[in-house]
């Protein structure tokens, strides 16, 4: 599994063997079962996660008990309640496994150490953060400017595997539509 971590990092920055051997102990390798929580609302968030295999959902439960899917995370994606992670506060969202999932976990303390000790890793984290920020802004713009059908088509084009791996009720929540509307959109 360590080869997957190295390959993931080296997609953005080159590493020597010595650098990787120093970086590796900062990460923890963890396995979770379907429906397990990595983060639950109200807990202190001390880790962010790189998905090695499996699928996660980041959810927000509103005061009426309605669950909103903020994002999905599949292989090679990072996920956490990043607001709580970087501020070291309690989670406002929950992170749960949709499938059995394997992750590399990075504590906030180790994130800070790696960023301070290795300018390459600081650059890596910056590029990952920028990519996530851009994706979030694009998702917000999609909700503001696109119809439900357009959002459905965008998601299908961008992430066709999600449609095979994610239950329809979760896809509907992510797209901001009812399950019935999702059925109609998929048949058009």
N, C-alpha and C positions, 0 to 999 in steps of 0.2 A: 504493500500500500504506500510505503514511503516514496516509491517511484512516481505514483500518481501526484503526490504533493509536489515533488520536484518538477515534474512536467508542467503542472499547473502554474507554478511560479515562473518557470523558464519560458512560458508563453509570452511573458512580458519582459523579464530580465534574466540575463545569463548568470549562472552561479558556478563557482568552483566547487569541487568536492568538499574542500575544507569549509567553505561558507555554508553549504547545505548541511554538513554534519553539525555545525554550530546552530543553525536555524531549527533543525528537526526537533530537538528536545523541548522547544517552546510550544509545540503542538501536542494535543492529546488525541488519540485515536479512539473513537467511541461508536458503539452500535446501539441502535434503538429499534424497537418493534413498531409495527403499524399501530397507530393511535397513541403512542407514547408522546409526552410533552417534553420538549427540550427547554422551553420557557413557558411559564404560566403567568397570566396577568397578576400583578401584585408582587411578584418575586423580584429580588434584586437580580439584575442582569450582569453577569460577570464574563460571559463568553459570546463570541460570534462563531459561526460554523461554516465550514466549507463542505459541501455535499460531495462525497465520493461516489456513493450509489444510493438510490432511493429518491424520495420526493417529500417535500415539506410544504406546509401552508402556514402563512403568517396571517393571523385573524385578529379582528377587533370586535368585541361584543359590545353593542351599544346599550344604553340604559333601558331599552325596551326588550332586551334579550335577543335582538337580531344580530346574527353573525355576518360580518363583512370580511371577505377575503381581500387582504391587502396585496399579497403576492404569493406566488408559488416559487419553490426553489428546487431545481433538479441538479443533476450532475454538473460539477464545476461552477456552481453558483454559491455565493456567500449569502448568509441570512442571519438575522437577529432582530431584536427590537433595538435598532441602532441608536435611537434617541436615548433610551435607557442605558445602553451599553456605554456610549461615550460620555454621558453625564453621570454614570454610575448611580442611577436611580432605579426605582421600581418599574417593572414592565407595565405598559398600557395595553400591550398586545400579547398574544400567545403564539408559540411556534410548535406545531404538532406534525407528527409523521402521518403521511397519507399511505405510505408503503414502509416496509422494513427499510431502515436507512442507516448508512454508515457515513460518519463525518470526521473531519479533523476539527477539533475545537481549539480556539485561541482565546486565552483569558485576556482581559483588558491590561493587566499587568505585563503579560508577555508581549502584547501588541506594542505597548509603550517601550519596552526593552528593545525589541527588534527594530522599532523605528529609530531609537536613539543610537543603537550600536551599528546598524547597517543602513547607510543612505540608500542602497539598492532596495531594501525592503520598504523603506519609507516611500520611495518612488512607486513601488509595486502597490502598496496600500492606497496611495493617492490615485493611481490610475483606476484601481478597482472601485474606489469611492466615487470618482468622477463618472464612471460607467453606470453605477447604480443611481446616481443623482439624475443623470440624463434619462435613464429608463423611467424613473419616477415622474419626471416632468412630462415625458411623452405620454405616460399613462393618464396624468391629470389633463393634459391637453386633449387627449382622446375622449375623455368623459365630457369635456366642455364643448367640443366641436364636432363629434361624430355621433351618428345614430347608433342604435343598438346593433343593427345589421353590419354597419361599418366596423364597429368594435369587434364583433364576432369574426368577420372576414380577416381583420388585421391579426387577431390572435391565431386563427387557423393558419394563416400564411406564415406568421413568424414562429409559432411553436406547435406544429402539427402533432407532435408526440403527446402534448398535454391532453389532447382530445381522446387519446387511447388510454391514458393513465389516470385521469382525474374524473371522479364521478360527476355526472351532469349537474347535480344540485350545487356542487362547488364551483363548476364553471359558470353557472348562472349567477351565483353570488359575486364572483370575480368580475363578471361583465355588467353587474348591476341590473339584472333582469330576473324575471320569474323563470321557474323551470319550464312552464308552458311556453313562454316567449322564446326561450332557448330552443325548444323543440320546433317551434315555427321557423326560427332563423336557420336551423340546420336543415330544414326541408326545402328551403327556398333556393 
